[in-house]
Amino acid sequence: MGKKLWFAGLIATALSLVTTLAAAKDFVDISTAAGVADDGLGRGVAFADINNDGLVDLYVSNKGGANKLFLNKGNGRFEDITAKAGKGIDHPGFSMGSVFGDYDNDGYADLYLATGGQSQAETNRLFRNNGDNTFTDVTEKAGVGLKAFTNSASFVDYDNDGWLDIFCANYGDGQKNILYRNNGNGTFSDVTDTAGVGDRSSSWIGVWADVNNDNFPDLYVVNGRYPLGEPNKLYLNNRNGTFTEVAQQAGVDDPNWGMGAAFADIDNDGDLDLFVSNYVGLHNLYLNDGKGNFTAASDRIKGSHAGWGKGTTFGDIDHDGDLDFYQGDCKLANQLYINDGKGTFTNHTSKQPLLKCETVRSKGTAFADIDNDGDLDLYVVNWGAPNKLFKNTRDDKNWLKVKLTGTVSNRDAYGSKVKIFESGKKALLSLREIRSSSGFSAQEPKVVHFGLDAAKKYDVVAIFPSGIEAKIFGIKTGQTIEIFEPALQKPNMLTRLVP
């Protein structure tokens, strides 16, 4: 009997070792082979499909030195096309959190550069996508040449009029944050004071999310000034072009020196929770009650440490149906946290040590499926060291990706939500919201990703900013679908499905 127990124990130990080794191999470093190991003074990362070939391309902002635009070639490799993409795309100055967005609704991703400055502020730039892998500087015509130390920018349709507006989070010297309203004719107007979002704290990023489920995007601004923190701000959208600041009442006026923030439905209950990454002080996790009221729940993050936090990105990396997250660190080591399915996270970095990027100051991070194999790869921007692209080798069929195209709403469908249900059932499985900016100086692809059981079929509900819904039933996993917003049809009807 003792021998049988010993043998069983040996088998269990061996299986545990195999499992651990398999987990450790989930990501492999392909940075150099892919051609994206840029070793500049890295700051920001932005993913977008600039030529509509179905592959996500990459823009890297450097705070000192030239920026880089990498075209995805579809074979796990990227081509540096910066030199031929148009004058000014390299912007060899101090670029921060730049962002893609189709501001003119022509079907191509345009680019807005958030800039800083070494001795004085530089002018932000807007580049229009020409549709042929080149861009033209239209800053002056558009009227968005803000000259401030802009840490990050975001595209958002804050008034749901079908046109993308621009928000700039600015730092230092009493500079107020700026909101530009898109006039729909290629120009923008500064509506900051009217909207009521001109905070003069030292802001690092503004992230948008519909926190109270009224179908209008709300704004969370992360603040912090050395060596102390400043309270963060939450602006609720009044749905009339104005906002009301409610951070203290909502429970998210995080007082630490913040650097980044990300919204995600961590417990699959249908509302967007909030993670705040702090450079000084504890990182904080806040649970949303669905009405925009938050409760601190940082004890749900097991193995976290205080301070040095920068970029955070959420994604279901193991295809078990819940969102995990990766956090960039500017001092110690980056961290990978795995969700247990109930919104509690455990630090798994020791099982995949290559993801630590130890002794390196990491900045922006973003999950993206760079090779269209259905699992989420990871890009990490580093300061004064080569950036890293980690390939996820899961390679199964337990996934579904959804792309939305607005017709009544903005074409990028920023502000839209996608909900997943098991086919024929009413219980929500997962929720994603499409947005332009998240984490720290980062933009994830606008195609949302779900980990799902390939043995089942699913119903997909897309809710556009206009309030129009489109529903698809009985979808199989292992594919990417595109849903067009029903424009001249009744709501709740699918216009087109592209596998």
C-alpha positions in Angstrom: 0.0 0.0 0.0 2.9 2.3 0.9 4.5 1.7 -2.5 1.3 2.6 -4.3 0.9 5.8 -2.4 4.6 6.6 -3.1 4.1 5.9 -6.8 0.9 7.9 -6.9 2.7 10.8 -5.2 5.5 10.6 -7.7 3.1 10.8 -10.6 1.3 13.7 -9.0 4.6 15.5 -8.5 5.6 14.8 -12.1 2.3 16.1 -13.4 2.6 19.2 -11.3 6.1 19.8 -12.7 4.9 19.4 -16.3 2.0 21.8 -15.6 4.4 24.3 -14.1 6.8 24.0 -17.0 3.9 24.4 -19.5 2.7 27.5 -17.7 6.2 28.9 -17.8 6.3 28.5 -21.6 3.0 30.4 -22.2 5.0 33.4 -23.4 8.2 33.5 -25.4 10.3 36.5 -26.3 10.2 37.3 -30.0 11.1 41.0 -29.8 14.2 40.8 -32.0 12.9 38.3 -34.5 9.7 40.4 -34.9 11.7 43.6 -35.5 10.2 45.6 -32.7 12.9 45.6 -30.0 13.2 49.4 -30.2 15.8 50.6 -27.7 14.9 54.2 -27.4 13.7 56.1 -24.4 10.4 54.3 -24.5 7.2 55.9 -23.2 4.0 54.9 -25.0 2.5 52.1 -27.1 -0.4 52.3 -29.5 -1.9 49.5 -31.6 -4.2 50.0 -34.6 -4.7 48.5 -38.0 -3.6 51.5 -40.1 -4.2 49.9 -43.5 -7.3 47.7 -42.8 -5.6 44.5 -43.7 -6.8 42.8 -40.5 -3.4 42.9 -38.7 -2.6 45.3 -35.8 0.2 47.7 -36.4 2.3 49.4 -33.8 3.4 53.0 -32.9 6.0 53.6 -30.2 6.4 57.0 -28.6 9.9 57.8 -27.3 10.6 60.6 -24.8 13.7 61.6 -26.5 14.7 60.3 -29.9 12.6 59.3 -32.9 9.2 57.6 -32.6 8.7 54.4 -34.6 5.8 53.2 -36.7 5.9 49.4 -37.4 3.7 47.8 -40.1 2.6 44.3 -39.3 3.6 41.9 -42.1 1.4 39.0 -41.0 4.1 36.5 -40.3 5.1 37.5 -36.8 7.3 40.2 -38.2 7.0 44.0 -38.4 8.5 46.5 -40.8 9.7 49.8 -39.6 8.0 52.2 -42.1 8.7 55.4 -40.1 10.9 57.0 -42.7 8.3 56.6 -45.5 5.1 57.2 -43.5 5.2 60.9 -43.8 7.0 64.0 -42.5 6.8 64.4 -38.8 5.7 60.8 -37.9 9.0 60.2 -36.3 8.8 63.4 -34.2 12.3 63.2 -32.7 11.3 65.2 -29.6 9.6 64.3 -26.4 6.5 62.2 -27.3 4.3 60.7 -24.6 1.0 58.8 -24.8 0.0 59.1 -28.5 -3.2 57.6 -29.8 -5.0 56.4 -32.9 -8.6 57.3 -33.8 -10.6 57.8 -37.0 -11.5 61.5 -36.4 -13.0 62.1 -39.9 -14.9 58.7 -40.2 -13.3 57.8 -43.4 -12.4 54.3 -42.3 -8.7 54.8 -41.6 -6.9 55.3 -38.2 -5.5 58.8 -37.8 -2.8 59.6 -35.2 -2.6 62.2 -32.5 0.8 62.8 -30.9 0.9 63.9 -27.2 4.1 65.7 -26.7 6.1 67.0 -23.7 9.3 69.0 -24.0 12.7 69.1 -22.5 13.1 72.8 -21.7 9.8 74.0 -22.9 6.5 72.5 -24.1 6.2 71.2 -27.6 3.1 71.3 -29.8 0.9 68.3 -30.1 0.4 67.0 -33.6 -2.6 65.5 -35.5 -1.8 63.3 -38.6 -4.5 62.2 -41.0 -4.2 58.7 -42.5 -4.0 58.9 -46.3 -5.0 55.2 -46.7 -1.7 54.2 -48.2 0.5 53.7 -45.1 1.3 57.4 -45.2 0.1 60.3 -43.0 -0.3 64.1 -43.4 0.1 66.6 -40.7 -3.2 68.5 -40.4 -2.6 70.0 -36.9 -3.0 73.7 -37.9 -6.2 73.1 -40.0 -7.7 71.0 -37.3 -6.9 73.5 -34.5 -5.5 70.9 -32.0 -1.9 72.1 -31.8 -1.9 72.4 -28.0 1.4 73.5 -26.6 1.5 72.0 -23.1 3.2 69.1 -21.5 0.7 66.5 -22.5 1.3 63.2 -20.8 -1.3 61.3 -22.8 -4.2 61.9 -25.2 -7.3 59.9 -25.9 -10.0 59.9 -28.6 -13.6 59.7 -27.3 -17.1 60.6 -28.6 -18.1 62.3 -25.3 -21.3 63.7 -26.7 -22.3 60.7 -28.8 -22.7 62.8 -32.0 -20.8 60.3 -34.1 -17.5 62.2 -34.2 -14.4 61.5 -32.2 -13.3 64.3 -29.8 -9.8 64.6 -28.2 -8.9 64.8 -24.5 -5.4 65.9 -23.4 -4.1 65.1 -19.9 -1.5 67.8 -19.0 1.2 68.0 -16.4 2.7 70.8 -14.3 2.8 74.6 -13.9 -0.9 74.9 -13.4 -1.7 73.6 -17.0 -5.3 72.6 -17.2 -6.4 69.5 -19.1 -8.0 70.2 -22.5 -11.1 68.7 -24.2 -11.5 69.4 -28.0 -14.9 68.8 -29.6 -14.9 67.6 -33.1 -17.0 69.9 -35.3 -17.5 67.2 -38.0 -15.7 69.2 -40.7 -12.1 68.4 -39.9 -11.8 71.1 -37.2 -12.1 71.0 -33.4 -13.1 73.5 -30.8 -11.8 73.9 -27.2 -14.8 73.1 -25.0 -12.9 72.5 -21.8 -14.5 75.2 -19.7 -18.0 74.5 -20.9 -17.6 70.8 -20.3 -16.1 71.4 -16.8 -13.1 69.1 -17.2 -10.2 71.6 -17.0 -8.5 70.2 -13.8 -5.2 71.9 -13.1 -3.6 69.1 -11.2 -0.6 67.3 -12.5 -2.3 64.8 -14.7 -0.8 61.6 -16.3 -3.7 60.1 -18.2 -7.4 60.3 -18.8 -9.3 57.0 -19.3 -12.9 56.8 -20.4 -15.5 54.3 -19.4 -19.3 54.2 -18.9 -19.1 53.7 -15.2 -22.9 54.1 -14.5 -24.3 52.2 -17.5 -26.1 55.2 -19.1 -24.4 54.7 -22.4 -22.3 57.9 -22.2 -18.6 57.8 -21.5 -17.4 59.1 -18.2 -13.8 60.3 -17.5 -11.3 59.3 -14.9 -8.1 61.4 -14.6 -5.0 60.1 -12.8 -3.0 62.8 -11.0 0.3 62.9 -9.1 3.1 65.3 -8.4 6.5 64.5 -7.0 6.9 63.6 -4.1 3.3 63.6 -3.1 0.1 62.5 -4.6 -2.9 64.5 -5.7 -6.5 63.2 -5.6 -7.7 61.6 -8.9 -10.9 62.9 -10.6 -14.0 61.1 -11.8 -16.2 63.2 -14.1 -19.7 61.8 -14.7 -21.1 62.6 -18.1 -24.3 64.7 -17.8 -25.3 63.8 -21.3 -25.6 67.4 -22.3 -22.0 68.3 -23.1 -21.0 68.9 -19.5 -19.6 66.8 -16.7 -19.8 66.6 -12.9 -16.8 65.7 -10.8 -17.7 63.0 -8.3 -14.5 61.1 -7.3 -14.9 61.6 -3.6 -18.6 60.6 -3.5 -17.9 57.6 -5.8 -15.0 56.4 -3.7 -12.2 56.7 -6.2 -10.4 59.9 -5.3 -7.2 57.9 -4.9 -4.8 60.3 -3.0 -1.5 58.6 -4.0 0.9 59.6 -6.7 -0.9 57.9 -9.6 0.5 57.0 -13.0 -2.1 54.9 -14.7 -5.5 53.4 -14.6 -7.5 50.8 -16.4 -11.2 49.8 -16.4 -12.2 46.2 -16.7 -15.1 43.9 -15.6 -12.9 41.7 -13.4 -15.8 39.7 -11.9 -18.0 39.3 -14.9 -21.0 41.0 -13.3 -21.6 43.5 -16.2 -20.0 46.7 -14.9 -16.6 48.2 -15.2 -14.3 48.0 -12.2 -11.2 50.2 -11.8 -7.5 49.5 -11.2 -5.2 52.4 -10.3 -1.5 52.0 -10.7 0.5 54.3 -8.3 4.2 55.3 -8.4 4.1 56.2 -4.7 1.7 54.4 -2.4 -0.4 51.3 -2.7 -2.0 50.2 -6.0 -5.7 50.2 -5.7 -8.5 48.1 -7.0 -12.1 49.4 -6.9 -15.3 47.3 -7.5 -18.2 49.0 -9.3 -21.8 48.4 -8.2 -23.1 49.1 -11.7 -24.2 52.6 -10.8 -20.8 54.3 -10.6 -20.2 53.7 -6.9 -17.0 52.0 -6.0 -15.7 50.0 -3.1 -12.0 49.5 -2.4 -11.0 45.8 -2.9 -7.2 45.9 -3.2 -7.0 42.9 -0.9 -8.1 40.8 -3.9 -4.6 41.3 -5.4 -2.4 38.6 -3.8 1.3 39.3 -4.0 1.2 42.9 -4.9 3.7 45.4 -3.7 3.5 49.2 -3.1 4.7 51.8 -5.6 6.7 52.1 -8.8 3.6 51.1 -10.9 3.2 52.4 -14.5 1.4 50.6 -17.3 -1.4 48.1 -16.6 -3.2 46.0 -19.3 -6.1 43.5 -18.8 -6.7 40.5 -21.0 -7.8 36.8 -20.7 -4.4 35.3 -21.4 -5.3 31.7 -20.4 -8.8 31.6 -22.1 -10.6 30.6 -18.9 -13.3 33.3 -19.3 -12.0 36.0 -16.9 -9.6 38.9 -17.2 -6.0 38.7 -16.0 -3.7 41.7 -15.9 0.0 42.6 -16.3 1.6 45.6 -14.6 4.6 47.5 -15.8 7.0 48.5 -13.0 9.5 51.4 -13.0 11.8 50.1 -10.3 11.6 46.5 -9.2 10.0 44.0 -11.7 6.9 43.8 -13.8 4.1 41.6 -12.5 1.6 39.1 -14.0 -1.7 38.5 -12.1 -4.0 35.6 -12.9 -7.8 35.9 -12.1 -9.4 33.0 -10.2 -12.7 33.6 -11.9 -14.2 35.6 -9.0 -12.2 38.7 -9.3 -9.3 37.7 -7.0 -5.8 37.8 -8.5 -2.6 35.9 -7.7 0.9 36.9 -8.7 2.2 34.3 -11.2 5.3 36.1 -12.3 7.6 33.6 -10.7 6.2 31.0 -13.1 7.0 33.1 -16.2 10.2 35.0 -15.1 11.0 36.4 -18.5 8.0 38.7 -18.1 9.6 40.4 -15.1 11.9 42.7 -17.2 14.0 43.1 -14.0 16.3 46.0 -13.6 14.5 47.8 -16.5 12.2 50.7 -16.2 9.0 49.7 -18.0 6.4 52.2 -19.1 3.4 51.5 -21.4 2.2 47.9 -21.8 -0.6 46.4 -24.0 -2.0 43.0 -24.8 -2.7 42.5 -28.5 -3.1 39.5 -30.8 -0.3 40.4 -33.2 -0.4 37.2 -35.3 -4.2 36.5 -35.4 -3.9 33.1 -33.8 -6.5 34.0 -31.2 -4.4 34.5 -28.0 -3.1 37.7 -26.6 0.5 38.6 -27.0 2.2 41.3 -24.9 4.2 44.4 -25.8 6.2 46.2 -23.1 7.8 49.6 -23.7 11.1 50.1 -21.8 13.1 53.2 -21.0 16.7 53.1 -22.3 16.5 49.3 -23.0 15.0 47.2 -25.8 11.2 47.0 -25.8 9.8 43.5 -25.5 7.2 41.5 -27.5 6.2 38.3 -25.8 4.3 35.8 -27.9 1.5 33.8 -26.2 1.9 30.2 -27.3 -1.5 28.9 -26.1 -2.7 28.3 -29.7 -6.1 26.8 -29.0 -9.7 27.6 -30.3 -11.0 28.8 -26.9 -11.4 32.4 -28.1 -13.6 34.8 -29.9 -12.7 38.3 -31.2 -15.3 40.9 -32.1 -14.8 44.0 -34.2 -17.4 46.8 -34.3 -17.9 49.4 -37.0 -20.1 52.4 -36.2 -22.4 54.0 -38.8 -24.7 56.2 -36.6 -22.0 56.2 -33.9 -18.4 57.1 -34.4 -16.8 54.6 -37.0 -14.3 53.3 -34.5 -17.2 52.4 -32.2 -15.3 53.8 -29.2 -17.7 53.7 -26.2 -19.4 50.5 -27.4 -19.9 47.5 -25.3 -19.9 43.8 -26.3 -21.6 41.2 -24.1 -21.2 37.4 -24.4 -23.8 34.8 -23.4 -23.8 31.0 -23.7 -26.1 30.3 -26.6 -29.8 30.4 -25.5 -29.0 31.4 -21.9 -29.6 34.8 -20.1 -26.6 34.7 -17.7 -23.9 37.2 -18.8 -20.5 35.5 -19.3 -18.3 38.5 -20.2 -18.3 42.2 -21.0 -15.8 44.3 -22.9 -15.9 48.0 -23.7 -14.1 49.5 -26.7 -11.9 52.6 -25.9 -8.9 54.3 -27.2 -6.6 54.8 -24.2 -5.9 52.7 -21.1 -3.2 51.9 -18.6 -0.2 54.2 -18.9 0.4 55.9 -22.3 -1.1 52.9 -24.0 -3.7 51.9 -26.5 -4.9 48.3 -27.0 -6.5 47.2 -30.3 -10.1 48.1 -30.7 -11.0 44.5 -31.6 -12.1 43.0 -28.3 -11.0 39.5 -27.2 -12.8 36.8 -25.2 -11.6 33.5 -23.8 -14.4 31.0 -24.2 -15.0 27.2 -24.2 -14.7 25.9 -27.8 -17.1 23.1 -27.0 -20.0 25.6 -26.8 -21.7 28.2 -28.9 -22.4 31.8 -27.9 -24.7 34.7 -28.4 -23.1 38.2 -28.9 -24.8 41.5 -28.1 -23.2 44.7 -29.3 -24.4 48.0 -27.8 -23.3 51.1 -29.7 -23.1 54.6 -28.2 -26.2 55.5 -30.2 -28.1 53.0 -28.1 -28.6 50.7 -31.1 -28.0 47.1 -30.4 -27.0 44.2 -32.8 -27.4 40.6 -31.8 -25.9 37.4 -33.3 -26.8 34.0 -32.1 -25.1 30.6 -32.1 -21.5 31.8 -32.8 -18.6 29.3 -32.8 -15.3 30.2 -31.2 -11.9 30.4 -33.0 -12.9 33.2 -35.3 -13.1 37.0 -35.6 -16.5 38.5 -36.3 -17.3 42.1 -37.4 -20.6 43.7 -36.6 -21.8 46.9 -38.4 -24.1 49.2 -36.5 -27.6 48.9 -38.0 -28.1 52.4 -39.4 -31.4 52.4 -41.3 -32.8 49.3 -39.8 -34.6 48.5 -36.6 -32.4 48.1 -33.6 -31.3 44.5 -32.5 -30.6 43.5 -36.1 -27.3 42.4 -37.5 -26.2 44.2 -40.6 -23.3 42.0 -41.6 -21.0 39.3 -40.2 -17.5 39.0 -41.5 -15.7 35.8 -40.3 
